[in-house]
Amino acid sequence: MTLDNSRRRFLRSLALGGSALALASCDRLAQGGSFDALLRETEKLTLRAQRALQGRHALAKEYTEADLSPVFRANGTQMPDSDEYASLLENHFADWRLKVDGLVQRPQSISLAELKRFASRTQITRHDCVEGWSAIGKWQGVPLGRILDVAGLKPGARYVVFHCADELEQTLDGSGRYYESIDLVDAYHPQTILAYGMNGNDLPVAHGAPLRLRVERQLGYKQAKYLMRIEVVDSFAAFFGGKGGYWEDRGYEWYGGI
């Protein structure tokens, strides 16, 4: 085993261990803040360990087309249950727009055709799911950092929040809608892309069409699908559970590093 693989296995065990602990301990989480604080400290350790061992700009391993998985499971939502999404899909996403706002100087509304005119990046990487399975896929898309540069970050910007079309729970306050977030270090990582292509074709609906996030040094639940809006913020305080993501609000770690 190479040093790189050893590091990835060590870091992945930290992340998987923390998430499994969270899932197995829902009752204890509900009993008080001390256990939650322990999980948050474990998460910080994972983040510091990965960035200390690998560096901020170290790349996740990339593979060849010969390594592509014959079957790549579609986890989570496979088709958003909303009239808005159905209408966008029916028109082949011609009316879809990616909104970019929040702490930016120049808010954007970008069509899929416009995104495809940006310089793209193609990468073949391994997707590691917190449920314990992995698959290798080929992704094509726009580096997220390029879109953030077009919008221009305002002072105080710290995190990028991804708002999605899929709603996993029917809630009046919107807390059942999927969302995710990363910090600016991961946002500007060269392998962090907004992917509109998979395995040489347009991104399939089950895998997040028309656009999904690929942040290759983190676990699968961070790879938000069905992107509708990107919001740059200085904190998560205004978002539902305040933890920075749909699953994070329900006990997962915010930093799912591998």
CYANA upper distance limits for C-alpha pairs under 8 A (distance plus 0.5 A):
  1 MET  CA      5 ASN  CA      6.67
  1 MET  CA      6 SER  CA      6.95
  2 THR  CA      6 SER  CA      6.66
  3 LEU  CA      7 ARG  CA      6.65
  4 ASP  CA      8 ARG  CA      6.73
  5 ASN  CA      9 ARG  CA      6.56
  6 SER  CA     10 PHE  CA      6.65
  7 ARG  CA     11 LEU  CA      6.58
  7 ARG  CA     53 LEU  CA      7.89
  7 ARG  CA     54 GLN  CA      8.43
  8 ARG  CA     12 ARG  CA      6.34
  8 ARG  CA    258 ILE  CA      6.01
  9 ARG  CA     13 SER  CA      6.58
  9 ARG  CA    258 ILE  CA      7.75
 10 PHE  CA     14 LEU  CA      6.99
 11 LEU  CA     15 ALA  CA      6.89
 11 LEU  CA     46 THR  CA      7.13
 11 LEU  CA     49 ALA  CA      7.86
 11 LEU  CA     50 GLN  CA      7.00
 11 LEU  CA    257 GLY  CA      7.18
 11 LEU  CA    258 ILE  CA      5.55
 12 ARG  CA     16 LEU  CA      6.44
 12 ARG  CA    257 GLY  CA      7.08
 12 ARG  CA    258 ILE  CA      4.66
 13 SER  CA     17 GLY  CA      6.17
 13 SER  CA    258 ILE  CA      8.39
 14 LEU  CA     18 GLY  CA      6.62
 14 LEU  CA     46 THR  CA      6.81
 15 ALA  CA     19 SER  CA      6.71
 15 ALA  CA     43 GLU  CA      7.95
 15 ALA  CA     46 THR  CA      7.07
 15 ALA  CA    253 GLU  CA      8.25
 15 ALA  CA    255 TYR  CA      8.48
 15 ALA  CA    256 GLY  CA      6.12
 15 ALA  CA    257 GLY  CA      6.63
 15 ALA  CA    258 ILE  CA      7.30
 16 LEU  CA     20 ALA  CA      6.43
 16 LEU  CA    130 VAL  CA      6.76
 17 GLY  CA     21 LEU  CA      6.49
 18 GLY  CA     22 ALA  CA      6.74
 18 GLY  CA     39 LEU  CA      7.35
 18 GLY  CA     42 THR  CA      7.29
 18 GLY  CA     43 GLU  CA      7.81
 18 GLY  CA    252 TYR  CA      8.41
 18 GLY  CA    253 GLU  CA      7.60
 19 SER  CA     23 LEU  CA      6.76
 19 SER  CA    130 VAL  CA      8.11
 19 SER  CA    251 GLY  CA      8.15
 19 SER  CA    252 TYR  CA      5.85
 19 SER  CA    253 GLU  CA      6.68
 20 ALA  CA     24 ALA  CA      6.54
 21 LEU  CA     25 SER  CA      6.54
 22 ALA  CA     26 CYS  CA      6.96
 22 ALA  CA     29 LEU  CA      8.22
 22 ALA  CA     39 LEU  CA      7.97
 22 ALA  CA    251 GLY  CA      6.06
 22 ALA  CA    252 TYR  CA      6.73
 23 LEU  CA    251 GLY  CA      7.31
 23 LEU  CA    252 TYR  CA      7.97
 25 SER  CA     29 LEU  CA      6.65
 26 CYS  CA     30 ALA  CA      6.83
 26 CYS  CA    251 GLY  CA      8.05
 27 ASP  CA     31 GLN  CA      7.00
 28 ARG  CA     32 GLY  CA      7.70
 28 ARG  CA     35 PHE  CA      7.53
 29 LEU  CA     33 GLY  CA      7.71
 29 LEU  CA     35 PHE  CA      6.54
 29 LEU  CA     36 ASP  CA      6.44
 29 LEU  CA    251 GLY  CA      8.41
 32 GLY  CA     36 ASP  CA      7.91
 33 GLY  CA     37 ALA  CA      6.54
 34 SER  CA     38 LEU  CA      6.86
 35 PHE  CA     39 LEU  CA      6.94
 36 ASP  CA     40 ARG  CA      6.81
 37 ALA  CA     41 GLU  CA      6.81
 38 LEU  CA     42 THR  CA      6.83
 39 LEU  CA     43 GLU  CA      6.73
 39 LEU  CA    253 GLU  CA      7.96
 40 ARG  CA     44 LYS  CA      6.82
 40 ARG  CA    253 GLU  CA      7.72
 41 GLU  CA     45 LEU  CA      6.76
 42 THR  CA     46 THR  CA      6.86
 43 GLU  CA     47 LEU  CA      6.88
 43 GLU  CA    253 GLU  CA      6.46
 43 GLU  CA    254 TRP  CA      7.65
 43 GLU  CA    255 TYR  CA      6.64
 43 GLU  CA    256 GLY  CA      8.35
 44 LYS  CA     48 ARG  CA      6.60
 44 LYS  CA    255 TYR  CA      8.21
 45 LEU  CA     49 ALA  CA      6.33
 46 THR  CA     50 GLN  CA      6.64
 46 THR  CA    255 TYR  CA      7.89
 46 THR  CA    256 GLY  CA      8.41
 46 THR  CA    257 GLY  CA      7.10
 47 LEU  CA     51 ARG  CA      6.78
 47 LEU  CA    255 TYR  CA      6.89
 47 LEU  CA    257 GLY  CA      7.09
 48 ARG  CA     52 ALA  CA      6.32
 49 ALA  CA     53 LEU  CA      6.40
 50 GLN  CA     54 GLN  CA      6.19
 50 GLN  CA     55 GLY  CA      7.72
 50 GLN  CA    257 GLY  CA      7.47
 50 GLN  CA    258 ILE  CA      8.08
 51 ARG  CA     55 GLY  CA      5.08
 51 ARG  CA     56 ARG  CA      5.86
 52 ALA  CA     56 ARG  CA      8.45
 54 GLN  CA     58 ALA  CA      6.11
 56 ARG  CA    185 VAL  CA      7.44
 56 ARG  CA    186 ASP  CA      8.47
 56 ARG  CA    189 HIS  CA      8.16
 57 HIS  CA    189 HIS  CA      6.61
 57 HIS  CA    190 PRO  CA      8.01
 59 LEU  CA    190 PRO  CA      8.37
 59 LEU  CA    191 GLN  CA      7.57
 59 LEU  CA    217 ARG  CA      8.31
 60 ALA  CA    125 THR  CA      7.92
 60 ALA  CA    191 GLN  CA      8.34
 60 ALA  CA    216 GLU  CA      6.73
 60 ALA  CA    217 ARG  CA      6.38
 61 LYS  CA    125 THR  CA      7.04
 61 LYS  CA    126 ARG  CA      8.29
 62 GLU  CA    123 GLN  CA      7.14
 62 GLU  CA    124 ILE  CA      5.79
 62 GLU  CA    125 THR  CA      5.47
 62 GLU  CA    126 ARG  CA      8.16
 63 TYR  CA     67 ASP  CA      6.74
 63 TYR  CA     68 LEU  CA      8.45
 63 TYR  CA    124 ILE  CA      5.74
 63 TYR  CA    125 THR  CA      6.53
 63 TYR  CA    136 ILE  CA      8.43
 64 THR  CA     68 LEU  CA      7.68
 64 THR  CA    124 ILE  CA      7.01
 65 GLU  CA    124 ILE  CA      7.87
 65 GLU  CA    138 LYS  CA      8.18
 67 ASP  CA    136 ILE  CA      7.39
 68 LEU  CA    124 ILE  CA      8.29
 68 LEU  CA    135 ALA  CA      8.27
 68 LEU  CA    136 ILE  CA      5.63
 68 LEU  CA    137 GLY  CA      6.09
 68 LEU  CA    138 LYS  CA      7.82
 69 SER  CA    135 ALA  CA      6.20
 69 SER  CA    136 ILE  CA      5.67
 69 SER  CA    137 GLY  CA      7.10
 71 VAL  CA    135 ALA  CA      8.18
 72 PHE  CA    135 ALA  CA      6.21
 72 PHE  CA    136 ILE  CA      7.78
 72 PHE  CA    137 GLY  CA      7.75
 73 ARG  CA    135 ALA  CA      8.13
 74 ALA  CA     78 GLN  CA      7.12
 74 ALA  CA    206 ALA  CA      6.33
 74 ALA  CA    207 HIS  CA      6.24
 75 ASN  CA    207 HIS  CA      8.39
 77 THR  CA    166 ASP  CA      7.19
 77 THR  CA    168 LEU  CA      7.84
 77 THR  CA    206 ALA  CA      7.75
 78 GLN  CA    205 VAL  CA      7.21
 78 GLN  CA    206 ALA  CA      4.59
 78 GLN  CA    207 HIS  CA      7.28
 78 GLN  CA    208 GLY  CA      8.02
 79 MET  CA    166 ASP  CA      8.03
 79 MET  CA    205 VAL  CA      6.96
 79 MET  CA    206 ALA  CA      6.54
 80 PRO  CA     85 TYR  CA      7.08
 80 PRO  CA     86 ALA  CA      8.42
 80 PRO  CA    165 ALA  CA      6.81
 80 PRO  CA    166 ASP  CA      5.03
 80 PRO  CA    167 GLU  CA      7.26
 81 ASP  CA     85 TYR  CA      7.92
 81 ASP  CA     86 ALA  CA      8.26
 81 ASP  CA    166 ASP  CA      7.34
 81 ASP  CA    167 GLU  CA      7.68
 82 SER  CA     86 ALA  CA      6.80
 82 SER  CA    165 ALA  CA      8.43
 82 SER  CA    166 ASP  CA      8.36
 83 ASP  CA     87 SER  CA      6.61
 84 GLU  CA     88 LEU  CA      6.86
 85 TYR  CA     89 LEU  CA      6.60
 85 TYR  CA    165 ALA  CA      7.41
 86 ALA  CA     90 GLU  CA      6.59
 87 SER  CA     91 ASN  CA      6.99
 88 LEU  CA     92 HIS  CA      6.84
 88 LEU  CA     93 PHE  CA      5.30
 88 LEU  CA     94 ALA  CA      7.67
 88 LEU  CA     95 ASP  CA      6.79
 88 LEU  CA     96 TRP  CA      6.68
 89 LEU  CA     93 PHE  CA      5.91
 91 ASN  CA     95 ASP  CA      7.65
 93 PHE  CA    112 LEU  CA      7.84
 93 PHE  CA    210 PRO  CA      7.41
 94 ALA  CA    111 SER  CA      7.99
 94 ALA  CA    112 LEU  CA      7.76
 95 ASP  CA    111 SER  CA      7.94
 96 TRP  CA    111 SER  CA      6.60
 96 TRP  CA    112 LEU  CA      7.43
 97 ARG  CA    109 SER  CA      6.16
 97 ARG  CA    110 ILE  CA      5.64
 97 ARG  CA    111 SER  CA      5.10
 97 ARG  CA    112 LEU  CA      7.34
 97 ARG  CA    228 MET  CA      7.52
 98 LEU  CA    108 GLN  CA      8.11
 98 LEU  CA    109 SER  CA      5.92
 98 LEU  CA    110 ILE  CA      5.51
 98 LEU  CA    111 SER  CA      6.86
 98 LEU  CA    112 LEU  CA      8.29
 98 LEU  CA    227 LEU  CA      7.77
 98 LEU  CA    228 MET  CA      5.76
 98 LEU  CA    229 ARG  CA      5.90
 98 LEU  CA    230 ILE  CA      7.87
 99 LYS  CA    107 PRO  CA      7.95
 99 LYS  CA    108 GLN  CA      6.08
 99 LYS  CA    109 SER  CA      5.02
 99 LYS  CA    110 ILE  CA      7.04
 99 LYS  CA    228 MET  CA      7.07
 99 LYS  CA    229 ARG  CA      5.07
 99 LYS  CA    230 ILE  CA      6.59
100 VAL  CA    104 VAL  CA      8.44
100 VAL  CA    107 PRO  CA      5.97
100 VAL  CA    108 GLN  CA      5.38
100 VAL  CA    109 SER  CA      6.94
100 VAL  CA    151 ALA  CA      7.72
100 VAL  CA    229 ARG  CA      6.40
100 VAL  CA    230 ILE  CA      5.23
100 VAL  CA    231 GLU  CA      6.34
100 VAL  CA    232 VAL  CA      8.36
101 ASP  CA    106 ARG  CA      8.23
101 ASP  CA    107 PRO  CA      5.29
101 ASP  CA    108 GLN  CA      7.17
101 ASP  CA    151 ALA  CA      8.41
101 ASP  CA    229 ARG  CA      8.37
101 ASP  CA    230 ILE  CA      6.96
101 ASP  CA    231 GLU  CA      5.53
101 ASP  CA    232 VAL  CA      6.91
102 GLY  CA    107 PRO  CA      8.17
102 GLY  CA    231 GLU  CA      5.46
102 GLY  CA    232 VAL  CA      5.28
102 GLY  CA    233 VAL  CA      6.55
103 LEU  CA    153 LEU  CA      6.62
103 LEU  CA    154 LYS  CA      5.69
103 LEU  CA    155 PRO  CA      8.16
103 LEU  CA    156 GLY  CA      8.11
103 LEU  CA    157 ALA  CA      6.46
103 LEU  CA    231 GLU  CA      7.98
103 LEU  CA    232 VAL  CA      5.59
103 LEU  CA    233 VAL  CA      6.29
103 LEU  CA    234 ASP  CA      8.35
104 VAL  CA    151 ALA  CA      6.22
104 VAL  CA    152 GLY  CA      5.79
104 VAL  CA    153 LEU  CA      5.02
104 VAL  CA    154 LYS  CA      5.62
104 VAL  CA    232 VAL  CA      7.31
105 GLN  CA    151 ALA  CA      6.54
105 GLN  CA    152 GLY  CA      5.64
105 GLN  CA    153 LEU  CA      6.61
105 GLN  CA    154 LYS  CA      6.50
106 ARG  CA    150 VAL  CA      8.03
106 ARG  CA    151 ALA  CA      5.18
106 ARG  CA    152 GLY  CA      6.70
107 PRO  CA    151 ALA  CA      6.31
108 GLN  CA    151 ALA  CA      6.93
110 ILE  CA    114 GLU  CA      6.65
110 ILE  CA    115 LEU  CA      7.12
111 SER  CA    115 LEU  CA      6.80
112 LEU  CA    116 LYS  CA      6.82
112 LEU  CA    210 PRO  CA      8.07
113 ALA  CA    117 ARG  CA      7.14
114 GLU  CA    118 PHE  CA      7.58
115 LEU  CA    142 VAL  CA      7.48
116 LYS  CA    120 SER  CA      7.96
116 LYS  CA    141 GLY  CA      8.06
116 LYS  CA    142 VAL  CA      8.05
118 PHE  CA    142 VAL  CA      7.03
119 ALA  CA    142 VAL  CA      7.12
120 SER  CA    140 GLN  CA      7.20
120 SER  CA    141 GLY  CA      5.74
120 SER  CA    142 VAL  CA      5.27
120 SER  CA    143 PRO  CA      7.36
121 ARG  CA    140 GLN  CA      6.15
121 ARG  CA    141 GLY  CA      6.10
121 ARG  CA    142 VAL  CA      6.67
121 ARG  CA    143 PRO  CA      7.24
121 ARG  CA    193 ILE  CA      8.02
122 THR  CA    138 LYS  CA      7.54
122 THR  CA    139 TRP  CA      6.03
122 THR  CA    140 GLN  CA      4.81
122 THR  CA    141 GLY  CA      7.18
123 GLN  CA    138 LYS  CA      6.18
123 GLN  CA    139 TRP  CA      5.92
123 GLN  CA    140 GLN  CA      7.12
123 GLN  CA    191 GLN  CA      8.15
124 ILE  CA    136 ILE  CA      7.31
124 ILE  CA    137 GLY  CA      6.01
124 ILE  CA    138 LYS  CA      4.69
124 ILE  CA    139 TRP  CA      6.74
125 THR  CA    136 ILE  CA      6.00
125 THR  CA    137 GLY  CA      6.32
125 THR  CA    138 LYS  CA      7.08
125 THR  CA    139 TRP  CA      8.42
125 THR  CA    216 GLU  CA      7.69
126 ARG  CA    134 SER  CA      7.09
126 ARG  CA    135 ALA  CA      6.03
126 ARG  CA    136 ILE  CA      4.75
126 ARG  CA    137 GLY  CA      6.99
126 ARG  CA    216 GLU  CA      8.27
127 HIS  CA    134 SER  CA      5.88
127 HIS  CA    135 ALA  CA      5.79
127 HIS  CA    136 ILE  CA      6.54
127 HIS  CA    137 GLY  CA      7.95
127 HIS  CA    216 GLU  CA      8.00
127 HIS  CA    219 LEU  CA      7.70
127 HIS  CA    220 GLY  CA      6.64
128 ASP  CA    132 GLY  CA      7.71
128 ASP  CA    133 TRP  CA      6.70
128 ASP  CA    134 SER  CA      5.03
128 ASP  CA    135 ALA  CA      7.43
128 ASP  CA    218 GLN  CA      8.48
128 ASP  CA    219 LEU  CA      5.96
128 ASP  CA    220 GLY  CA      6.05
129 CYS  CA    133 TRP  CA      5.94
129 CYS  CA    134 SER  CA      6.53
129 CYS  CA    219 LEU  CA      6.29
129 CYS  CA    220 GLY  CA      5.12
129 CYS  CA    221 TYR  CA      7.50
130 VAL  CA    219 LEU  CA      6.88
130 VAL  CA    220 GLY  CA      7.08
130 VAL  CA    221 TYR  CA      7.80
137 GLY  CA    198 MET  CA      7.48
137 GLY  CA    199 ASN  CA      6.81
138 LYS  CA    198 MET  CA      5.96
138 LYS  CA    199 ASN  CA      5.16
138 LYS  CA    200 GLY  CA      7.73
139 TRP  CA    195 ALA  CA      6.63
139 TRP  CA    196 TYR  CA      8.21
139 TRP  CA    197 GLY  CA      6.12
139 TRP  CA    198 MET  CA      5.22
139 TRP  CA    199 ASN  CA      6.86
139 TRP  CA    200 GLY  CA      8.32
140 GLN  CA    193 ILE  CA      8.38
140 GLN  CA    195 ALA  CA      5.81
140 GLN  CA    196 TYR  CA      6.69
140 GLN  CA    197 GLY  CA      5.27
140 GLN  CA    198 MET  CA      6.87
140 GLN  CA    200 GLY  CA      8.38
141 GLY  CA    193 ILE  CA      6.18
141 GLY  CA    194 LEU  CA      5.66
141 GLY  CA    195 ALA  CA      4.42
141 GLY  CA    196 TYR  CA      5.88
141 GLY  CA    197 GLY  CA      6.94
142 VAL  CA    146 ARG  CA      7.75
142 VAL  CA    147 ILE  CA      8.25
142 VAL  CA    193 ILE  CA      5.77
142 VAL  CA    194 LEU  CA      5.68
142 VAL  CA    195 ALA  CA      7.02
143 PRO  CA    147 ILE  CA      7.65
143 PRO  CA    188 TYR  CA      8.36
143 PRO  CA    190 PRO  CA      7.19
143 PRO  CA    191 GLN  CA      7.69
143 PRO  CA    192 THR  CA      6.45
143 PRO  CA    193 ILE  CA      4.70
143 PRO  CA    194 LEU  CA      6.73
144 LEU  CA    148 LEU  CA      6.89
144 LEU  CA    187 ALA  CA      6.66
144 LEU  CA    188 TYR  CA      7.14
144 LEU  CA    192 THR  CA      6.55
144 LEU  CA    193 ILE  CA      5.56
144 LEU  CA    194 LEU  CA      6.44
145 GLY  CA    149 ASP  CA      6.61
145 GLY  CA    187 ALA  CA      6.55
145 GLY  CA    188 TYR  CA      5.17
145 GLY  CA    189 HIS  CA      8.07
145 GLY  CA    190 PRO  CA      8.43
145 GLY  CA    192 THR  CA      8.41
146 ARG  CA    150 VAL  CA      6.85
147 ILE  CA    151 ALA  CA      6.86
148 LEU  CA    152 GLY  CA      6.35
148 LEU  CA    153 LEU  CA      7.27
149 ASP  CA    153 LEU  CA      7.61
153 LEU  CA    157 ALA  CA      6.90
153 LEU  CA    232 VAL  CA      8.36
156 GLY  CA    233 VAL  CA      8.31
156 GLY  CA    234 ASP  CA      6.28
157 ALA  CA    232 VAL  CA      6.76
157 ALA  CA    233 VAL  CA      5.99
157 ALA  CA    234 ASP  CA      5.51
158 ARG  CA    183 ASP  CA      6.49
158 ARG  CA    184 LEU  CA      6.51
158 ARG  CA    232 VAL  CA      7.84
158 ARG  CA    233 VAL  CA      6.59
158 ARG  CA    234 ASP  CA      5.37
158 ARG  CA    235 SER  CA      7.66
159 TYR  CA    181 SER  CA      7.16
159 TYR  CA    182 ILE  CA      6.23
159 TYR  CA    183 ASP  CA      4.83
159 TYR  CA    184 LEU  CA      6.29
159 TYR  CA    232 VAL  CA      6.30
159 TYR  CA    233 VAL  CA      5.87
159 TYR  CA    234 ASP  CA      6.60
159 TYR  CA    235 SER  CA      7.48
160 VAL  CA    181 SER  CA      5.90
160 VAL  CA    182 ILE  CA      6.02
160 VAL  CA    183 ASP  CA      6.60
160 VAL  CA    184 LEU  CA      7.46
160 VAL  CA    187 ALA  CA      7.69
160 VAL  CA    230 ILE  CA      7.22
160 VAL  CA    231 GLU  CA      6.31
160 VAL  CA    232 VAL  CA      5.11
160 VAL  CA    233 VAL  CA      6.86
161 VAL  CA    179 TYR  CA      7.57
161 VAL  CA    180 GLU  CA      6.23
161 VAL  CA    181 SER  CA      4.75
161 VAL  CA    182 ILE  CA      7.31
161 VAL  CA    230 ILE  CA      6.19
161 VAL  CA    231 GLU  CA      5.52
161 VAL  CA    232 VAL  CA      6.64
161 VAL  CA    233 VAL  CA      7.77
161 VAL  CA    244 GLY  CA      8.14
162 PHE  CA    179 TYR  CA      5.93
162 PHE  CA    180 GLU  CA      5.65
162 PHE  CA    181 SER  CA      6.37
162 PHE  CA    224 ALA  CA      7.59
162 PHE  CA    227 LEU  CA      7.13
162 PHE  CA    228 MET  CA      8.14
162 PHE  CA    229 ARG  CA      6.53
162 PHE  CA    230 ILE  CA      5.34
162 PHE  CA    231 GLU  CA      7.03
163 HIS  CA    178 TYR  CA      7.22
163 HIS  CA    179 TYR  CA      5.25
163 HIS  CA    180 GLU  CA      7.45
163 HIS  CA    227 LEU  CA      6.54
163 HIS  CA    228 MET  CA      6.29
163 HIS  CA    229 ARG  CA      5.55
163 HIS  CA    230 ILE  CA      6.75
163 HIS  CA    231 GLU  CA      8.23
164 CYS  CA    177 ARG  CA      7.51
164 CYS  CA    178 TYR  CA      6.02
164 CYS  CA    179 TYR  CA      6.22
164 CYS  CA    224 ALA  CA      7.70
164 CYS  CA    225 LYS  CA      6.99
164 CYS  CA    226 TYR  CA      5.68
164 CYS  CA    227 LEU  CA      5.05
164 CYS  CA    228 MET  CA      5.81
164 CYS  CA    229 ARG  CA      7.48
165 ALA  CA    177 ARG  CA      7.77
165 ALA  CA    178 TYR  CA      7.76
165 ALA  CA    226 TYR  CA      5.86
165 ALA  CA    227 LEU  CA      6.97
165 ALA  CA    228 MET  CA      6.78
166 ASP  CA    177 ARG  CA      6.49
166 ASP  CA    178 TYR  CA      6.37
166 ASP  CA    225 LYS  CA      8.46
166 ASP  CA    226 TYR  CA      7.23
167 GLU  CA    176 GLY  CA      6.01
167 GLU  CA    177 ARG  CA      4.50
167 GLU  CA    178 TYR  CA      6.32
168 LEU  CA    176 GLY  CA      5.92
168 LEU  CA    177 ARG  CA      6.45
168 LEU  CA    178 TYR  CA      7.20
169 GLU  CA    175 SER  CA      8.30
169 GLU  CA    176 GLY  CA      4.80
169 GLU  CA    177 ARG  CA      7.32
170 GLN  CA    174 GLY  CA      8.31
170 GLN  CA    176 GLY  CA      6.46
171 THR  CA    175 SER  CA      6.75
171 THR  CA    176 GLY  CA      6.09
175 SER  CA    240 PHE  CA      6.22
175 SER  CA    246 TYR  CA      8.00
176 GLY  CA    246 TYR  CA      7.80
177 ARG  CA    246 TYR  CA      7.78
178 TYR  CA    224 ALA  CA      8.33
178 TYR  CA    245 GLY  CA      7.90
178 TYR  CA    246 TYR  CA      5.89
179 TYR  CA    224 ALA  CA      7.48
179 TYR  CA    244 GLY  CA      8.35
179 TYR  CA    245 GLY  CA      5.75
179 TYR  CA    246 TYR  CA      6.00
180 GLU  CA    222 LYS  CA      6.85
180 GLU  CA    224 ALA  CA      6.78
180 GLU  CA    244 GLY  CA      6.65
180 GLU  CA    245 GLY  CA      4.78
180 GLU  CA    246 TYR  CA      7.06
181 SER  CA    222 LYS  CA      8.08
181 SER  CA    244 GLY  CA      6.19
181 SER  CA    245 GLY  CA      6.72
182 ILE  CA    186 ASP  CA      6.75
182 ILE  CA    187 ALA  CA      6.98
182 ILE  CA    255 TYR  CA      8.48
183 ASP  CA    187 ALA  CA      6.61
184 LEU  CA    188 TYR  CA      6.55
185 VAL  CA    189 HIS  CA      6.86
186 ASP  CA    192 THR  CA      7.31
186 ASP  CA    215 VAL  CA      7.67
187 ALA  CA    192 THR  CA      6.68
187 ALA  CA    215 VAL  CA      8.49
188 TYR  CA    192 THR  CA      7.35
191 GLN  CA    214 ARG  CA      7.97
191 GLN  CA    215 VAL  CA      7.04
191 GLN  CA    216 GLU  CA      6.81
192 THR  CA    213 LEU  CA      7.83
192 THR  CA    214 ARG  CA      5.96
192 THR  CA    215 VAL  CA      5.02
192 THR  CA    216 GLU  CA      7.05
193 ILE  CA    213 LEU  CA      6.57
193 ILE  CA    214 ARG  CA      5.80
193 ILE  CA    215 VAL  CA      7.31
194 LEU  CA    211 LEU  CA      6.79
194 LEU  CA    212 ARG  CA      6.12
194 LEU  CA    213 LEU  CA      5.34
194 LEU  CA    214 ARG  CA      6.82
195 ALA  CA    203 LEU  CA      8.08
195 ALA  CA    211 LEU  CA      6.03
195 ALA  CA    212 ARG  CA      5.78
195 ALA  CA    213 LEU  CA      6.59
195 ALA  CA    214 ARG  CA      7.10
196 TYR  CA    202 ASP  CA      6.62
196 TYR  CA    203 LEU  CA      5.73
196 TYR  CA    209 ALA  CA      7.43
196 TYR  CA    210 PRO  CA      6.38
196 TYR  CA    211 LEU  CA      5.37
196 TYR  CA    212 ARG  CA      7.32
197 GLY  CA    201 ASN  CA      5.98
197 GLY  CA    202 ASP  CA      4.93
197 GLY  CA    203 LEU  CA      4.96
198 MET  CA    202 ASP  CA      6.60
198 MET  CA    203 LEU  CA      5.58
198 MET  CA    204 PRO  CA      7.98
202 ASP  CA    209 ALA  CA      8.39
202 ASP  CA    210 PRO  CA      8.44
203 LEU  CA    207 HIS  CA      7.01
203 LEU  CA    208 GLY  CA      7.26
203 LEU  CA    209 ALA  CA      5.68
203 LEU  CA    210 PRO  CA      6.73
203 LEU  CA    211 LEU  CA      7.70
204 PRO  CA    208 GLY  CA      7.03
204 PRO  CA    209 ALA  CA      6.02
204 PRO  CA    210 PRO  CA      8.21
205 VAL  CA    209 ALA  CA      5.07
205 VAL  CA    210 PRO  CA      7.71
207 HIS  CA    212 ARG  CA      8.35
207 HIS  CA    225 LYS  CA      7.32
208 GLY  CA    212 ARG  CA      6.01
208 GLY  CA    224 ALA  CA      8.37
208 GLY  CA    225 LYS  CA      4.72
208 GLY  CA    226 TYR  CA      5.08
208 GLY  CA    227 LEU  CA      8.15
209 ALA  CA    225 LYS  CA      7.73
209 ALA  CA    226 TYR  CA      6.16
210 PRO  CA    226 TYR  CA      6.82
210 PRO  CA    227 LEU  CA      8.00
211 LEU  CA    225 LYS  CA      7.09
211 LEU  CA    226 TYR  CA      6.15
211 LEU  CA    227 LEU  CA      5.98
212 ARG  CA    223 GLN  CA      7.34
212 ARG  CA    224 ALA  CA      6.18
212 ARG  CA    225 LYS  CA      4.81
212 ARG  CA    226 TYR  CA      6.28
212 ARG  CA    227 LEU  CA      6.18
213 LEU  CA    222 LYS  CA      8.43
213 LEU  CA    223 GLN  CA      5.49
213 LEU  CA    224 ALA  CA      5.73
213 LEU  CA    225 LYS  CA      6.94
213 LEU  CA    227 LEU  CA      8.13
214 ARG  CA    223 GLN  CA      5.76
214 ARG  CA    224 ALA  CA      8.17
215 VAL  CA    222 LYS  CA      7.69
215 VAL  CA    223 GLN  CA      6.77
217 ARG  CA    257 GLY  CA      6.27
217 ARG  CA    258 ILE  CA      6.06
218 GLN  CA    222 LYS  CA      7.00
218 GLN  CA    255 TYR  CA      7.84
218 GLN  CA    256 GLY  CA      5.49
218 GLN  CA    257 GLY  CA      4.71
218 GLN  CA    258 ILE  CA      5.84
219 LEU  CA    223 GLN  CA      8.00
219 LEU  CA    256 GLY  CA      5.69
219 LEU  CA    257 GLY  CA      6.71
219 LEU  CA    258 ILE  CA      6.97
221 TYR  CA    247 TRP  CA      8.24
222 LYS  CA    256 GLY  CA      7.70
236 PHE  CA    242 GLY  CA      5.49
236 PHE  CA    243 LYS  CA      6.82
236 PHE  CA    244 GLY  CA      6.03
237 ALA  CA    241 GLY  CA      8.40
237 ALA  CA    242 GLY  CA      5.27
237 ALA  CA    243 LYS  CA      8.32
238 ALA  CA    242 GLY  CA      6.99
239 PHE  CA    243 LYS  CA      8.19
239 PHE  CA    244 GLY  CA      7.57
240 PHE  CA    249 ASP  CA      8.06
241 GLY  CA    249 ASP  CA      5.46
242 GLY  CA    249 ASP  CA      7.36
243 LYS  CA    248 GLU  CA      6.03
243 LYS  CA    249 ASP  CA      5.79
243 LYS  CA    254 TRP  CA      7.36
244 GLY  CA    248 GLU  CA      6.83
244 GLY  CA    249 ASP  CA      7.62
244 GLY  CA    254 TRP  CA      7.06
245 GLY  CA    249 ASP  CA      6.50
245 GLY  CA    254 TRP  CA      7.65
246 TYR  CA    250 ARG  CA      7.38
247 TRP  CA    251 GLY  CA      6.98
247 TRP  CA    252 TYR  CA      6.00
248 GLU  CA    252 TYR  CA      4.83
248 GLU  CA    253 GLU  CA      6.15
248 GLU  CA    254 TRP  CA      6.10
